[in-house]
Amino acid sequence: MQSTAASTTNDEVLVVIREEGAAKTFLDQFEKMWNDTKNFKLIEKKIAK
């Protein structure tokens, strides 16, 4: 089942990579984006009411 947020606002991606070199390249890019605090804002964690 998929939520409305998953369909409209969240950036959700599932990727299955079996080739080690391609997986490493993808991981390196993901880590670069994940750790980029200049171009991406951190989200505030809070419990929905």
Sequence and secondary structure as in RCSB ss.txt:
>XXXX:A:sequence
MQSTAASTTNDEVLVVIREEGAAKTFLDQFEKMWNDTKNFKLIEKKIAK
>XXXX:A:secstr
   HHHHHT         SHHHHHHHHHHHHHHHT TTTS         
